[in-house]
Amino acid sequence: MSGRKKVFLSILTVLVLMTLGVVGYVGKIYFDIRATVNESYEASERIETELDYLAGDPFSILLLGTDGGDLERAEHGRTDTMIVATVNPKKELTTLVSLPRDTYTEIIGQGFHDKINHAYAFGGISTSIATVENLLDIPIDYYAQIDLKGMKELVDLVGGVEVNNSFSFHYEGVDFPIGKLQLDGEDARKYSRMRYEDPDGDYGRQNRQRQILTGFLDQARSVSTLANYKEMLDVIGENTQTNISWETSQMLFRHYRTALNHVNSEQLTGVGFTGDGVTGEHGISYQMIAEEELTRIQNELKNQLK
C-alpha cells in the first residue's frame, strides 16, 4: 500500500472513531436526560391536560420554587417563588407572571384565606395549583417544582453566576455591595432570599431571583458545563418534580420553540396590609390585590390561552 493510502486510511479511521465516540457520547446524554425526566415525573391528580400539540394549542405552566429541602424542613415547606407562564407558539410569545408570595387569597380546600405561598405547606402541589387557578381564573396545564437546595447546587456546578446588585445590604453573614457580583451557590441562595432590607420588599426579592435564574441560564449554555452535565442531571432529578413526561417534553420542544422568540414579563402587584393569621397570630403582613389589577392580569393570561 502506498504511503498516501496509508495516511488516508489512518485519517479515515481516526475520523470514524471520533464520529462513533461523539455519537456514543450524545447517545449517552440523550438517555441520561430521558432518565432524569422520568425520575422527576409525577402526575397531578388535579390536571387532565388534552392539548393538540400539532395544532399548537397554547398552554400554561406553574413554576414553583420551594424551600423545604434547603431549610431541612420536615413538612412541605413554602413556595418562595411562584410564576405562571403561558406559552403560545402561534403568537410566538411566552408570558411570565410573578405572583407575590404574600398575596392574600382563598386557599382552596382549606376553607380560609391566607398567603398564597402557604398553599403548598397546607396541601402540596395540588393545593397550590387549585389556589392559583382560582385566583387567576385560568386552568393550569403543567407544573414544575424545584427545591432551592437544588438551585444552590446547580449554580455551583456551572461555576457561579454574575448579578448586578442595585443597593448594598448584609444578609446571613455576607456583605453584598453595589455593582456586579460573582456569586457561588450559597451566596446566590442568600442573595435571592433577602427581602426585609429591600426597599421594594418581596418585589425586589423576586427581581433578584430572576437575576439568579438568568445568570444560571447564561452559564448553563456554556460548552464547559458539558463536563458536569451528569452531576447537573443528578441534582435536577433529586430536587425537581413535574407532570411533564418525556414524551410530552419532546413534543413541546418540537412544536413550541417559536414561543420563546418573545418573552413578556409581568408582575402581579398589590398593596401591603397587616392582619391576623389563620392560627391567631397578630400583625401578619399580606398583599391585597386590587380588583382592577387582578382583572388586568387575568385578561392578559386568558388572551394568551384563547
Buried (B, 14 or more C-beta within 10 A) or exposed (E): EEEEEEEEEEEEEEEEEEEEEEEEEEEEBEEBBBEBBEBBBEEBEBBEBEBEBEEBBBBBBBBBBBBBBBEEEEEBBBBBBBBBBBBBBEBEBBBBBBBBBBBBBBBBEBEEEBBBBBBBBBBBBBBBBBBBBBBBEBBBBBBBBBBBBBBBBBBBBBEBBEBEBBEEBEBEEEEBEEEEBEBEBBBBBBBBBBBEEBEEBBBBBBBBBBBBBEBBEEBBEEEEBEEBBEBBBBBBBBBBBBBBBBEBBEBBEEBBEBBEEEEEEBBBBBEEEEBEBBEEEEEBBBBBBEEEBBEBBBEBBEEBBE
